[in-house]
Amino acid sequence: MSANTELSQAEVSAIIEMALSDHVSFADIATQFGLSDAETKVLMRDNLKPSSYRTWRKRVREFSDRRAHYK
């Protein structure tokens, strides 16, 4: 998220839903919303409960270790 980019609540919800999906990559989110993977992680950290964020990051890391082209 660049400093001058404001996302609506609907867009934030859509990004969270996409990021939580195992079938949507960070590249897809970047294409649709212009957020890098680091920016998506910050958005997730800011909008999820801490335990939910940690669980999501763990799942993403485990999948990416098994698949060459995951998130």
C-alpha positions as CSV (number, residue, x, y, z in Angstrom):
1,M,0.0,0.0,0.0
2,S,1.6,3.2,-1.0
3,A,1.1,6.2,1.3
4,N,-1.6,7.7,-1.0
5,T,-3.6,4.5,-1.5
6,E,-6.7,4.1,0.6
7,L,-8.6,0.9,0.4
8,S,-12.3,0.7,1.2
9,Q,-13.5,-1.8,3.8
10,A,-14.9,-3.9,0.9
11,E,-11.5,-4.0,-0.7
12,V,-9.8,-4.9,2.5
13,S,-12.3,-7.7,3.0
14,A,-11.8,-9.0,-0.5
15,I,-8.0,-9.0,0.0
16,I,-8.3,-10.9,3.3
17,E,-10.6,-13.4,1.7
18,M,-8.2,-13.9,-1.2
19,A,-5.1,-14.1,1.0
20,L,-6.8,-16.7,3.2
21,S,-7.6,-18.8,0.1
22,D,-5.2,-21.5,-0.7
23,H,-5.9,-21.0,-4.4
24,V,-5.0,-17.3,-4.7
25,S,-1.3,-16.2,-4.9
26,F,0.3,-13.0,-3.8
27,A,0.8,-12.2,-7.5
28,D,-2.9,-12.4,-8.1
29,I,-3.5,-9.9,-5.2
30,A,-0.8,-7.6,-6.6
31,T,-2.4,-7.7,-10.0
32,Q,-5.9,-6.9,-8.8
33,F,-5.1,-4.5,-5.9
34,G,-1.5,-3.4,-6.5
35,L,-0.2,-4.7,-3.1
36,S,3.1,-6.4,-2.8
37,D,3.4,-9.6,-0.7
38,A,4.9,-7.6,2.2
39,E,2.0,-5.0,2.0
40,T,-0.5,-7.9,2.0
41,K,1.2,-9.4,5.1
42,V,1.0,-6.0,6.9
43,L,-2.7,-5.7,6.0
44,M,-3.4,-9.2,7.3
45,R,-1.4,-8.5,10.5
46,D,-3.4,-5.3,11.0
47,N,-6.8,-6.9,10.4
48,L,-6.6,-10.4,11.9
49,K,-6.3,-11.5,15.5
50,P,-2.6,-12.2,16.3
51,S,-3.2,-16.0,16.6
52,S,-5.1,-16.0,13.3
53,Y,-2.3,-14.1,11.6
54,R,0.3,-16.5,13.0
55,T,-1.7,-19.6,11.9
56,W,-2.1,-18.1,8.4
57,R,1.6,-17.3,8.0
58,K,2.5,-20.8,9.2
59,R,0.1,-22.3,6.6
60,V,1.5,-20.1,3.8
61,R,5.1,-21.0,4.7
62,E,4.4,-24.7,4.9
63,F,2.6,-24.7,1.5
64,S,5.3,-22.7,-0.1
65,D,7.9,-25.2,1.1
66,R,6.0,-28.0,-0.7
67,R,5.0,-26.1,-3.8
68,A,7.4,-24.1,-6.0
69,H,4.7,-21.6,-7.1
70,Y,2.5,-21.1,-4.1
71,K,2.0,-17.6,-2.6
